[in-house]
Amino acid sequence: MTRHFLTLKDLSRSELVALIQRAIALKKDPTGPQTAELMRLRTMVLIFEKTSTRTRTSFEVACAHFGGSSIFLSPTDSQMSRGESISDTARIVSSMADLIVMRTSEHSRVCTMAEYSAVPVINALSEDFHPCQLLADLQTFFEHRGNIQKARAAFVGDGSSNVCQSWINAAAMMDFELRVGAPEGYHPKRALVETAGNRCKVTTSAQEAVSDVDLVITDTWTGMGQENEKTQRLDALSDFQVNQQLMALASKEALFMHCLPAYRGQEVSAEVLEGPQSVVWDEAENRLHAQKALMELLMT
């Protein structure tokens, strides 16, 4: 049966831990003989309906490391831009390629791609979830602090973002506490929070969210496709900037994460982003290693 990766919940907890450990091993030995032939004579197709820097680069480099080839389709490069259905596209592309990586808007679009694809489909970002980012984030925490189980984390800012909602899935799966500090109107989906039970708490206070936590996370306040809401979002989220004063409320050993791109002076101050608690550059690099481990899992 073809396996897909649309949310973190497509993995079991043990698989997720093993994948993180494998990513750490691949980072230490990226060109080992056990991986050099994984994608030989195989092709990965990236169907990206939204812009990308880290996601596209990491997947294409990963495919090259594995000896494969990749094809990138932007919004104007495929017949979907002229109305061809996702189901037809999935059937056709999966009859020729060995792996599909899709970055899109509505989460239902990547679900439809997976439903009709004969090869694995990876969600490289949808409006609801960004599971590949979470693989890298969890790897980064494991590298710096060990297993995240029983830790305390806080997401500050737009709690309805795909990154925050993927962190909620992670908290439920990995058994750690996640506090979401977000203003009214920017909370994660209630049903998602409810499925996490006591592992997730939502508050309208950034200070309450970060109090004595081991990890502080944020994301851009204006995501792709939200540009016309920028002024409204800046006003609504202005009290949720992660700055030195806010970080001082967290544990002294707390880490800071941001999936990037970052807008200094908005969701995060330059001092925090470039400061000693920030692990954002490790986090960005780990997109490569975590996705290599994911590809290995799906392709074998």
C-alpha positions as CSV (number, residue, x, y, z in Angstrom):
1,M,0.0,0.0,0.0
2,T,1.3,3.4,-1.0
3,R,2.2,5.6,2.0
4,H,1.8,9.4,2.0
5,F,2.9,12.1,4.4
6,L,0.1,14.7,4.7
7,T,0.3,15.4,8.4
8,L,2.5,14.2,11.3
9,K,-0.3,11.8,12.1
10,D,0.6,9.7,9.1
11,L,3.4,8.4,11.3
12,S,3.2,6.5,14.5
13,R,5.0,7.9,17.5
14,S,7.7,5.3,17.3
15,E,8.1,6.0,13.6
16,L,8.4,9.7,14.2
17,V,11.1,9.2,16.9
18,A,13.0,6.8,14.6
19,L,12.8,9.2,11.7
20,I,14.2,12.0,13.8
21,Q,17.1,9.8,15.0
22,R,17.7,8.7,11.4
23,A,17.8,12.4,10.3
24,I,20.4,13.1,12.9
25,A,22.5,10.1,11.6
26,L,22.1,11.3,8.0
27,K,23.3,14.7,9.0
28,K,26.5,13.2,10.5
29,D,27.1,11.0,7.5
30,P,25.2,12.4,4.5
31,T,26.9,10.4,1.8
32,G,26.9,6.9,3.3
33,P,26.7,4.0,0.8
34,Q,23.4,3.0,2.2
35,T,21.7,6.1,0.8
36,A,23.6,6.9,-2.3
37,E,21.4,4.8,-4.6
38,L,18.0,5.3,-3.0
39,M,16.7,7.5,-5.9
40,R,18.8,6.1,-8.7
41,L,16.8,6.0,-11.9
42,R,13.9,7.6,-9.9
43,T,12.3,11.0,-10.3
44,M,10.7,13.3,-7.8
45,V,8.2,15.9,-9.1
46,L,7.6,19.0,-7.1
47,I,4.2,20.7,-7.7
48,F,4.5,24.0,-6.0
49,E,1.5,26.4,-6.1
50,K,3.2,28.7,-3.6
51,T,6.7,30.2,-3.4
52,S,9.5,28.5,-1.6
53,T,13.1,28.8,-0.6
54,R,14.0,26.2,2.1
55,T,11.4,23.6,1.1
56,R,12.3,23.5,-2.6
57,T,16.0,23.7,-2.0
58,S,16.1,21.0,0.6
59,F,14.0,18.5,-1.4
60,E,15.9,19.0,-4.6
61,V,19.3,18.7,-2.8
62,A,18.0,15.6,-0.9
63,C,17.0,14.0,-4.2
64,A,20.4,14.7,-5.7
65,H,22.2,13.3,-2.7
66,F,20.1,10.1,-3.2
67,G,21.2,9.9,-6.8
68,G,17.8,10.9,-8.3
69,S,16.4,13.6,-10.6
70,S,13.8,16.2,-9.9
71,I,11.3,18.2,-11.9
72,F,9.8,21.4,-10.6
73,L,6.4,22.6,-11.7
74,S,5.4,26.2,-10.7
75,P,1.8,27.4,-10.9
76,T,2.1,28.3,-14.5
77,D,4.1,25.2,-15.6
78,S,1.3,22.6,-15.5
79,Q,-2.1,22.2,-17.0
80,M,-3.7,22.7,-13.6
81,S,-3.3,26.4,-14.2
82,R,-5.7,25.9,-17.1
83,G,-8.2,23.9,-15.2
84,E,-7.0,20.3,-15.3
85,S,-8.2,18.5,-12.2
86,I,-5.9,17.4,-9.4
87,S,-7.1,13.8,-9.8
88,D,-6.1,13.7,-13.4
89,T,-2.8,15.3,-12.7
90,A,-2.1,12.8,-9.9
91,R,-2.9,9.8,-12.2
92,I,-0.6,11.1,-15.0
93,V,2.3,12.3,-12.9
94,S,2.4,9.2,-10.7
95,S,2.4,7.0,-13.8
96,M,5.8,8.5,-14.7
97,A,7.4,9.7,-11.5
98,D,8.2,7.9,-8.2
99,L,7.5,10.7,-5.6
100,I,5.3,13.8,-5.6
101,V,5.9,16.7,-3.3
102,M,3.1,19.3,-3.3
103,R,2.9,22.8,-1.8
104,T,-0.6,24.2,-2.1
105,S,-3.4,26.2,-0.5
106,E,-6.3,24.2,0.7
107,H,-5.3,21.1,2.5
108,S,-8.0,19.2,0.6
109,R,-5.9,19.7,-2.6
110,V,-2.9,17.7,-1.3
111,C,-5.4,15.1,0.1
112,T,-6.9,14.7,-3.4
113,M,-3.4,14.4,-4.9
114,A,-2.7,11.5,-2.5
115,E,-6.0,9.8,-3.1
116,Y,-5.4,9.5,-6.8
117,S,-1.6,9.0,-6.8
118,A,0.0,5.6,-7.3
119,V,3.2,6.9,-5.6
120,P,3.9,8.6,-2.3
121,V,2.8,12.2,-1.9
122,I,4.4,14.6,0.6
123,N,2.7,17.7,1.9
124,A,5.3,20.4,1.5
125,L,2.8,23.0,3.0
126,S,-0.9,23.6,3.0
127,E,-3.0,26.2,4.7
128,D,-3.7,23.9,7.6
129,F,-0.4,22.0,8.1
130,H,3.3,22.1,7.5
131,P,4.5,18.7,8.7
132,C,7.9,18.7,7.0
133,Q,8.8,21.8,9.0
134,L,7.9,20.0,12.2
135,L,10.3,17.1,11.4
136,A,13.1,19.6,11.2
137,D,12.0,21.5,14.3
138,L,11.8,18.3,16.4
139,Q,15.2,17.2,15.1
140,T,16.6,20.5,16.2
141,F,15.2,20.2,19.7
142,F,16.5,16.6,20.0
143,E,20.0,17.8,18.9
144,H,20.1,20.6,21.4
145,R,18.1,19.3,24.4
146,G,17.3,15.6,23.8
147,N,13.8,14.0,23.6
148,I,11.0,16.6,23.7
149,Q,8.7,14.3,25.8
150,K,7.5,16.1,28.9
151,A,9.0,19.4,27.8
152,R,7.1,22.7,27.7
153,A,6.8,24.7,24.5
154,A,5.0,27.9,23.5
155,F,3.8,29.1,20.1
156,V,3.3,32.9,20.1
157,G,1.5,34.8,17.4
158,D,-0.9,33.6,14.8
159,G,-2.2,30.3,16.3
160,S,-4.2,29.5,13.2
161,S,-1.0,29.1,11.1
162,N,-0.1,25.8,9.5
163,V,3.1,25.6,11.6
164,C,1.2,26.1,14.9
165,Q,-1.4,23.5,14.0
166,S,1.4,21.0,13.2
167,W,3.0,21.8,16.6
168,I,-0.4,20.8,18.1
169,N,-0.2,17.4,16.4
170,A,3.4,17.1,17.6
171,A,2.4,17.8,21.2
172,A,-0.3,15.1,21.1
173,M,2.0,12.6,19.5
174,M,5.2,13.2,21.5
175,D,3.6,13.9,24.9
176,F,4.8,17.4,25.7
177,E,3.0,20.6,26.7
178,L,2.2,23.2,24.1
179,R,0.8,26.6,25.0
180,V,-0.5,28.8,22.2
181,G,-0.5,32.5,22.9
182,A,-2.6,34.3,20.3
183,P,-5.2,37.1,20.2
184,E,-8.9,36.3,19.6
185,G,-9.6,35.5,16.0
186,Y,-6.1,33.9,15.5
187,H,-6.6,30.7,17.5
188,P,-6.0,27.2,16.1
189,K,-9.0,25.1,15.0
190,R,-11.0,24.1,18.1
191,A,-11.4,20.5,17.0
192,L,-7.6,20.1,16.6
193,V,-7.0,21.5,20.0
194,E,-9.6,19.2,21.5
195,T,-7.9,16.2,19.9
196,A,-4.6,17.1,21.7
197,G,-6.4,17.0,25.1
198,N,-4.4,18.4,28.0
199,R,-1.2,18.6,25.8
200,C,-2.4,21.9,24.3
201,K,-3.6,25.1,26.0
202,V,-4.7,28.3,24.2
203,T,-4.4,31.7,25.9
204,T,-4.7,35.3,24.8
205,S,-1.6,36.2,26.8
206,A,1.9,35.9,25.3
207,Q,3.4,36.2,28.7
208,E,1.3,33.4,30.2
209,A,2.2,31.2,27.2
210,V,6.0,31.5,27.5
211,S,6.2,31.4,31.3
212,D,9.0,29.0,32.2
213,V,8.9,27.1,28.9
214,D,11.8,25.2,27.3
215,L,11.0,26.4,23.8
216,V,9.5,29.5,22.2
217,I,8.2,29.3,18.6
218,T,6.8,31.9,16.3
219,D,6.0,32.4,12.6
220,T,5.4,35.3,10.2
221,W,2.2,37.2,10.9
222,T,1.3,37.5,7.3
223,G,1.5,34.2,5.4
224,M,1.4,33.5,1.7
225,G,-2.0,34.5,0.3
226,Q,-2.7,36.8,3.3
227,E,-1.0,39.9,1.9
228,N,-4.3,41.9,1.7
229,E,-4.7,41.4,5.4
230,K,-1.3,42.7,6.4
231,T,-2.3,45.9,8.1
232,Q,-5.1,44.2,10.0
233,R,-2.7,41.4,11.1
234,L,0.0,43.8,12.2
235,D,-2.4,45.6,14.4
236,A,-4.0,42.5,15.9
237,L,-0.7,40.7,16.6
238,S,1.4,43.7,17.8
239,D,1.4,42.6,21.4
240,F,2.7,39.1,20.4
241,Q,6.2,40.0,19.3
242,V,8.9,37.6,20.6
243,N,11.5,40.0,22.0
244,Q,14.1,39.9,24.8
245,Q,11.5,40.9,27.4
246,L,9.2,38.0,26.5
247,M,12.1,35.5,26.2
248,A,13.2,36.5,29.7
249,L,10.0,34.9,31.1
250,A,10.9,31.5,29.6
251,S,13.4,29.1,31.1
252,K,17.0,30.4,31.1
253,E,17.9,27.5,28.8
254,A,14.9,28.0,26.5
255,L,15.5,27.8,22.7
256,F,13.9,30.0,20.1
257,M,12.6,28.7,16.8
258,H,11.2,30.3,13.7
259,C,10.4,28.5,10.4
260,L,11.5,31.5,8.3
261,P,11.2,33.8,6.5
262,A,11.5,36.2,9.4
263,Y,10.5,39.8,9.5
264,R,12.7,41.5,12.2
265,G,10.7,44.0,14.2
266,Q,7.4,42.3,13.6
267,E,6.9,38.8,14.9
268,V,10.4,38.7,16.3
269,S,13.1,41.2,17.3
270,A,16.4,41.1,15.6
271,E,18.1,40.6,19.0
272,V,16.2,37.4,19.6
273,L,16.5,36.1,16.1
274,E,20.3,36.6,16.1
275,G,20.7,35.9,19.8
276,P,22.3,32.9,21.7
277,Q,19.0,31.2,22.3
278,S,18.1,31.1,18.6
279,V,18.5,27.9,16.7
280,V,16.8,29.0,13.5
281,W,19.8,28.4,11.3
282,D,20.1,24.8,12.5
283,E,16.4,24.5,12.1
284,A,16.6,25.6,8.5
285,E,19.4,23.3,7.6
286,N,17.7,20.4,9.2
287,R,14.9,20.6,6.6
288,L,17.4,18.8,4.4
289,H,18.3,16.0,6.8
290,A,14.8,15.4,8.1
291,Q,13.3,15.3,4.6
292,K,16.0,12.8,3.5
293,A,14.9,10.6,6.4
294,L,11.3,11.0,5.3
295,M,12.0,10.2,1.7
296,E,14.0,7.1,2.8
297,L,11.0,5.9,4.8
298,L,8.5,6.4,2.1
299,M,10.6,5.1,-0.7
300,T,11.7,1.9,1.0
